[in-house]
């Protein structure tokens, strides 16, 4: 008989035993997966006021509105979405909002607080619309169509008192800048008409003037820290002596300001003649140090009162009504009747004159109503001194 061969048993390797799989909490996994599904595909954060599109994609309401400012297509599938007005009136997804509030109430509250703090705590908190010249007490109709200004308008409408500042654009010439860039008017929003494609027609009213102290950019539009400009509470009497309008305006809005009509006419007629200017030689019996300002000022010509300046403006309007038809057209298209107070009348009269807006913008920093009227009368005198204007030829 053959002997059976015995198989040798190889020794087993002494490898460390595998640890048993750890038991994972199904609730934790579910929360992570649910939080991933409830993130916005635009900002990649928790959905805030979720809105579901007809193609069944959900985004934050603000994120979707900003996307529609640039393209009418869905950010994910690129399917054409309904008009902008559809999402303005479309309510948020109440089912998803209820799930978020139930599953992640603290995260949703933190998200809302962060969004509010971002808009409220900004140091440059005044939105500025760079568009055209406007004055206090005058209405302005605006057309918002650029995405950056559509976003600015929505943020203004979300505030308790919707308003924004407006300044004219900068002059392209090297001599530009100045008042037109740094001074503007705060506009209160009175009525907004949203168009289906996202554009807006906005009716505003000028409230008060401001100066830009610091400016920056937020999401494409200008924001700034501003300082309010109000008229002086008290003004000199009508019989008081004041310097020529050129010196007074330069002292009010800064050195290096040239006055003229349309920026092309130099100021020459307002400077006092040599005989009317103060003499450098003191009177007999007085030395130079004892000559006071009160002694020199009477040599300047008397400044007309506000009533006299307004009378010159009325005479100019009557003259233009007879021979120049554009004045009648401007007056018929005016939104407000002619004001009676000098402060408002100076702005109203400036809108009528056919001069450049950058020239009219010099009225914004002036705090004296009489000085504004003097500047307006100076413009009228400059217009009357030009043959092309006195002959009835006006290029608007």
C-alpha positions as CSV (number, residue, x, y, z in Angstrom):
1,X,0.0,0.0,0.0
2,X,1.2,3.4,-0.9
3,X,1.5,5.8,1.9
4,X,-0.5,9.0,1.5
5,X,1.5,12.1,1.4
6,X,0.6,14.5,4.0
7,X,0.2,18.1,2.9
8,X,2.1,20.5,4.9
9,X,0.1,23.4,6.2
10,X,1.8,26.6,5.6
11,X,1.9,29.0,8.5
12,X,-0.5,31.8,8.3
13,X,0.8,35.3,8.1
14,X,0.3,37.3,11.3
15,X,-1.3,40.3,9.6
16,X,-3.2,42.7,11.9
17,X,-6.9,42.0,11.9
18,X,-9.1,44.4,10.0
19,X,-11.1,46.7,12.3
20,X,-14.8,46.3,12.0
21,X,-16.5,49.0,10.0
22,X,-17.7,51.9,12.1
23,X,-21.3,52.5,12.3
24,X,-22.1,55.8,10.7
25,X,-25.0,58.0,11.9
26,X,-27.6,57.9,9.1
27,X,-28.9,61.3,10.4
28,X,-25.6,63.0,9.8
29,X,-25.2,61.6,6.3
30,X,-28.7,62.7,5.5
31,X,-28.1,66.3,6.7
32,X,-25.0,66.6,4.7
33,X,-26.7,65.3,1.5
34,X,-29.7,67.5,2.2
35,X,-27.5,70.6,2.7
36,X,-25.8,69.9,-0.6
37,X,-29.1,69.7,-2.4
38,X,-30.3,72.9,-0.8
39,X,-27.3,75.0,-2.0
40,X,-27.7,77.6,-4.7
41,X,-25.8,76.7,-7.9
42,X,-24.8,80.4,-8.4
43,X,-23.4,81.5,-5.0
44,X,-22.9,77.9,-3.6
45,X,-24.4,78.8,-0.3
46,X,-27.6,77.9,1.4
47,X,-30.7,79.0,-0.6
48,X,-32.1,82.3,0.4
49,X,-35.7,83.0,-0.5
50,X,-35.5,80.1,-3.1
51,X,-37.2,80.6,-6.5
52,X,-37.8,77.7,-8.9
53,X,-37.7,78.3,-12.6
54,X,-40.0,76.7,-15.1
55,X,-37.2,74.4,-16.0
56,X,-37.2,73.1,-12.4
57,X,-33.9,74.7,-11.2
58,X,-33.9,76.6,-8.0
59,X,-31.7,79.5,-7.0
60,X,-31.6,82.3,-4.5
61,X,-34.0,85.1,-5.6
62,X,-31.3,87.7,-5.6
63,X,-28.9,85.5,-7.4
64,X,-31.5,84.7,-10.1
65,X,-32.3,88.4,-10.5
66,X,-28.6,89.3,-11.0
67,X,-28.3,86.5,-13.5
68,X,-31.3,87.8,-15.5
69,X,-29.6,91.2,-15.6
70,X,-27.0,89.7,-17.9
71,X,-28.8,86.8,-19.7
72,X,-32.4,85.6,-20.0
73,X,-31.2,81.9,-20.0
74,X,-31.2,79.5,-17.1
75,X,-27.7,79.5,-15.5
76,X,-27.7,75.7,-15.6
77,X,-29.5,74.3,-18.6
78,X,-29.5,77.6,-20.7
79,X,-33.2,77.3,-21.4
80,X,-34.8,80.6,-22.1
81,X,-36.7,81.8,-19.1
82,X,-39.8,83.9,-18.9
83,X,-39.7,87.7,-18.8
84,X,-38.2,89.6,-15.9
85,X,-41.7,90.6,-14.6
86,X,-42.5,86.9,-14.1
87,X,-39.9,86.5,-11.4
88,X,-40.7,89.9,-9.9
89,X,-44.2,88.6,-9.0
90,X,-43.3,84.9,-8.7
91,X,-43.3,83.8,-5.1
92,X,-40.6,81.8,-3.5
93,X,-40.8,78.0,-3.3
94,X,-42.7,77.6,-0.1
95,X,-42.0,73.9,0.2
96,X,-38.2,74.3,0.0
97,X,-38.4,77.3,2.3
98,X,-40.3,75.2,4.9
99,X,-37.7,72.4,4.6
100,X,-34.8,74.9,5.1
101,X,-36.5,76.5,8.1
102,X,-37.1,73.1,9.6
103,X,-33.8,71.5,8.9
104,X,-31.4,74.4,9.1
105,X,-33.0,77.3,11.0
106,X,-29.8,78.7,12.4
107,X,-27.9,78.5,9.1
108,X,-30.7,80.3,7.3
109,X,-30.8,83.0,10.0
110,X,-27.1,83.5,9.7
111,X,-27.3,83.7,6.0
112,X,-29.9,86.5,6.2
113,X,-28.0,88.4,8.8
114,X,-24.9,88.3,6.6
115,X,-26.7,89.6,3.6
116,X,-28.2,92.4,5.6
117,X,-24.9,93.3,7.2
118,X,-23.2,93.4,3.8
119,X,-25.6,96.0,2.5
120,X,-26.1,98.0,5.8
121,X,-22.6,98.2,7.2
122,X,-20.8,99.3,4.1
123,X,-18.8,102.5,4.7
124,X,-19.6,103.9,1.3
125,X,-23.4,103.5,1.7
126,X,-24.8,106.0,-0.9
127,X,-25.5,104.7,-4.4
128,X,-24.6,107.2,-7.1
129,X,-26.0,107.2,-10.6
130,X,-23.7,108.8,-13.1
131,X,-26.1,110.1,-15.7
132,X,-27.1,113.7,-16.0
133,X,-27.5,117.0,-14.2
134,X,-30.4,117.5,-11.7
135,X,-31.4,120.1,-9.3
136,X,-33.4,120.2,-6.0
137,X,-37.1,120.7,-6.3
138,X,-37.1,119.4,-9.9
139,X,-38.5,116.1,-11.2
140,X,-36.3,113.8,-13.3
141,X,-37.5,110.8,-15.4
142,X,-34.8,108.1,-15.7
143,X,-34.4,104.9,-17.8
144,X,-32.5,102.0,-16.1
145,X,-31.3,99.4,-18.5
146,X,-27.7,98.5,-17.6
147,X,-27.3,95.4,-15.3
148,X,-25.3,97.3,-12.7
149,X,-27.9,100.1,-12.3
150,X,-30.8,97.6,-12.3
151,X,-29.1,96.0,-9.3
152,X,-28.6,99.4,-7.7
153,X,-32.3,100.2,-8.2
154,X,-33.5,97.0,-6.6
155,X,-31.3,97.6,-3.6
156,X,-32.7,101.2,-3.3
157,X,-36.2,99.9,-3.4
158,X,-35.5,97.5,-0.6
159,X,-34.7,100.3,1.8
160,X,-37.3,102.2,3.9
161,X,-36.8,105.5,2.0
162,X,-35.7,104.6,-1.6
163,X,-33.3,107.3,-2.9
164,X,-30.0,107.6,-4.6
165,X,-27.6,110.3,-5.7
166,X,-27.0,111.5,-9.3
167,X,-24.1,113.4,-10.7
168,X,-23.4,114.4,-14.3
169,X,-20.6,112.5,-16.2
170,X,-17.1,113.8,-16.2
171,X,-16.1,116.2,-18.9
172,X,-13.8,114.6,-21.4
173,X,-11.7,117.7,-21.9
174,X,-8.6,118.1,-19.7
175,X,-10.1,121.2,-18.2
176,X,-13.1,119.2,-17.0
177,X,-13.8,117.7,-13.6
178,X,-14.6,120.1,-10.8
179,X,-18.1,120.6,-9.7
180,X,-19.7,118.3,-12.2
181,X,-17.8,115.3,-10.8
182,X,-17.9,115.9,-7.1
183,X,-21.4,117.5,-6.6
184,X,-24.8,116.1,-7.3
185,X,-28.4,115.9,-6.1
186,X,-30.1,113.3,-4.0
187,X,-33.2,111.9,-5.8
188,X,-36.2,110.4,-4.0
189,X,-37.9,107.6,-6.0
190,X,-41.5,108.4,-6.5
191,X,-42.7,105.8,-9.0
192,X,-41.2,102.8,-10.7
193,X,-42.5,101.0,-13.8
194,X,-40.9,97.6,-14.4
195,X,-40.8,96.5,-18.0
196,X,-41.0,92.8,-19.0
197,X,-37.4,92.6,-20.1
198,X,-36.0,94.0,-16.8
199,X,-35.7,97.6,-17.7
200,X,-37.3,100.3,-15.5
201,X,-38.7,103.8,-15.9
202,X,-38.2,105.7,-12.7
203,X,-39.8,109.0,-11.7
204,X,-37.7,110.9,-9.1
205,X,-37.7,114.2,-7.3
206,X,-34.7,116.2,-6.4
207,X,-34.5,116.7,-2.6
208,X,-31.1,118.1,-1.6
209,X,-27.5,118.6,-2.8
210,X,-24.4,116.8,-1.7
211,X,-20.7,116.6,-2.2
212,X,-18.8,113.3,-2.7
213,X,-16.1,113.0,0.0
214,X,-15.0,109.5,-0.9
215,X,-16.1,107.2,-3.7
216,X,-15.7,103.5,-4.7
217,X,-17.3,100.8,-6.7
218,X,-19.8,98.1,-5.6
219,X,-20.9,95.5,-8.1
220,X,-20.1,97.8,-11.0
221,X,-21.9,101.0,-9.9
222,X,-20.5,104.0,-8.0
223,X,-21.0,104.3,-4.2
224,X,-19.7,107.1,-2.0
225,X,-19.6,108.8,1.3
226,X,-21.3,112.2,0.9
227,X,-21.7,115.5,2.7
228,X,-25.0,117.3,2.5
229,X,-25.0,120.9,1.2
230,X,-27.6,123.4,2.5
231,X,-28.0,127.1,1.9
232,X,-26.8,129.6,4.5
233,X,-29.4,130.4,7.1
234,X,-28.8,134.1,6.9
235,X,-27.6,136.2,4.1
236,X,-26.3,139.7,3.7
237,X,-28.7,142.5,3.2
238,X,-29.4,143.7,-0.3
239,X,-27.6,147.0,0.2
240,X,-24.4,145.3,1.4
241,X,-21.4,145.4,-0.8
242,X,-20.0,142.1,-2.2
243,X,-17.2,141.2,-4.5
244,X,-17.7,140.6,-8.2
245,X,-19.5,137.4,-9.2
246,X,-16.3,135.9,-10.5
247,X,-14.4,136.3,-7.2
248,X,-17.5,135.2,-5.2
249,X,-18.0,132.0,-7.2
250,X,-14.3,131.1,-7.1
251,X,-14.3,131.6,-3.3
252,X,-17.4,129.4,-3.0
253,X,-16.5,126.5,-5.2
254,X,-12.7,126.7,-5.4
255,X,-9.9,128.4,-7.3
256,X,-9.3,127.9,-10.9
257,X,-12.9,127.9,-12.0
258,X,-13.6,129.6,-15.2
259,X,-17.1,131.1,-15.8
260,X,-18.7,131.3,-19.2
261,X,-21.5,130.0,-21.4
262,X,-20.9,126.5,-22.5
263,X,-17.3,126.7,-21.2
264,X,-16.2,128.8,-24.2
265,X,-16.8,132.4,-23.1
266,X,-14.3,133.8,-20.7
267,X,-15.4,136.0,-17.8
268,X,-14.3,139.6,-18.6
269,X,-17.3,141.9,-18.2
270,X,-17.8,141.2,-14.4
271,X,-14.4,142.4,-13.3
272,X,-14.5,145.9,-11.9
273,X,-12.7,148.6,-13.8
274,X,-9.4,150.0,-12.4
275,X,-11.2,153.1,-11.2
276,X,-13.6,151.1,-9.2
277,X,-11.1,148.7,-7.6
278,X,-9.7,149.5,-4.1
279,X,-6.6,151.6,-4.1
280,X,-3.4,150.3,-2.6
281,X,-2.6,153.8,-1.1
282,X,-4.3,154.4,2.2
283,X,-6.2,157.6,2.8
284,X,-4.4,160.6,4.4
285,X,-3.8,160.2,8.1
286,X,-4.1,156.4,8.0
287,X,-1.4,153.8,7.6
288,X,-1.7,150.6,5.7
289,X,-2.4,148.5,8.8
290,X,-5.3,150.6,9.9
291,X,-7.2,150.4,6.6
292,X,-10.0,148.0,7.3
293,X,-12.1,146.0,5.0
294,X,-15.0,148.3,5.7
295,X,-13.0,151.2,4.3
296,X,-12.2,149.4,1.0
297,X,-15.6,147.6,0.3
298,X,-17.6,150.8,-0.4
299,X,-15.5,151.3,-3.6
300,X,-17.2,148.1,-5.1
301,X,-20.4,148.4,-7.0
302,X,-23.6,147.8,-5.1
303,X,-25.0,144.2,-5.6
304,X,-28.6,144.0,-6.7
305,X,-31.2,142.5,-4.4
306,X,-32.8,139.2,-5.0
307,X,-35.9,140.9,-6.3
308,X,-33.9,142.9,-8.8
309,X,-32.0,139.8,-10.0
310,X,-35.2,137.9,-10.4
311,X,-36.7,140.8,-12.3
312,X,-33.8,140.7,-14.8
313,X,-34.5,137.0,-15.3
314,X,-38.2,137.7,-15.9
315,X,-37.4,140.3,-18.4
316,X,-35.1,137.9,-20.2
317,X,-37.9,135.3,-20.4
318,X,-40.4,137.9,-21.7
319,X,-37.8,138.8,-24.4
320,X,-37.3,135.2,-25.4
321,X,-41.0,134.5,-25.5
322,X,-41.4,137.2,-28.2
323,X,-38.5,136.3,-30.5
324,X,-37.2,132.8,-29.6
325,X,-39.6,129.8,-29.9
326,X,-37.4,127.4,-28.0
327,X,-38.2,129.2,-24.7
328,X,-41.9,128.7,-25.1
329,X,-41.2,125.0,-25.8
330,X,-39.1,124.6,-22.7
331,X,-41.6,126.4,-20.6
332,X,-44.4,124.3,-21.9
333,X,-42.5,121.1,-21.2
334,X,-41.5,122.2,-17.7
335,X,-42.8,119.8,-15.0
336,X,-43.2,122.4,-12.3
337,X,-44.4,126.0,-12.4
338,X,-42.1,128.9,-12.0
339,X,-41.1,129.1,-8.2
340,X,-41.2,132.4,-6.4
341,X,-38.5,131.9,-3.8
342,X,-35.0,132.9,-4.9
343,X,-33.4,129.6,-3.8
344,X,-35.6,127.4,-6.1
345,X,-35.9,130.0,-8.8
346,X,-32.1,130.0,-9.5
347,X,-32.2,126.3,-10.3
348,X,-35.4,126.5,-12.3
349,X,-34.0,129.4,-14.4
350,X,-30.8,127.5,-15.0
351,X,-32.7,124.6,-16.6
352,X,-34.2,127.1,-19.1
353,X,-30.9,128.6,-20.3
354,X,-29.3,127.0,-23.4
355,X,-25.9,126.5,-21.9
356,X,-23.8,123.5,-21.2
357,X,-24.7,121.3,-18.2
358,X,-21.2,121.4,-16.9
359,X,-21.6,125.2,-16.6
360,X,-24.9,124.8,-14.9
361,X,-23.4,122.3,-12.4
362,X,-21.5,125.3,-10.9
363,X,-24.7,126.2,-9.1
364,X,-24.7,122.9,-7.0
365,X,-21.9,123.8,-4.5
366,X,-23.0,127.5,-4.0
367,X,-24.8,128.0,-0.7
368,X,-26.0,131.5,-1.3
369,X,-29.2,131.9,-3.2
370,X,-28.2,135.5,-4.2
371,X,-24.9,134.3,-5.6
372,X,-26.7,131.7,-7.6
373,X,-29.0,134.4,-9.0
374,X,-26.0,136.6,-9.8
375,X,-24.4,133.7,-11.7
376,X,-27.6,133.1,-13.7
377,X,-27.8,136.8,-14.5
378,X,-24.2,136.7,-15.6
379,X,-25.1,133.9,-18.0
380,X,-28.0,135.9,-19.3
381,X,-25.7,138.9,-19.9
382,X,-23.2,136.7,-21.7
383,X,-26.0,135.3,-23.9
384,X,-27.3,138.8,-24.8
385,X,-23.8,140.0,-25.6
386,X,-23.4,137.4,-28.3
387,X,-24.6,138.4,-31.8
388,X,-25.7,134.8,-32.6
389,X,-28.0,134.8,-29.6
390,X,-29.3,138.3,-29.8
391,X,-30.2,137.7,-33.4
392,X,-32.4,134.8,-32.5
393,X,-30.0,132.0,-33.5
394,X,-29.8,129.4,-30.8
395,X,-28.2,125.9,-31.1
396,X,-29.7,123.6,-28.5
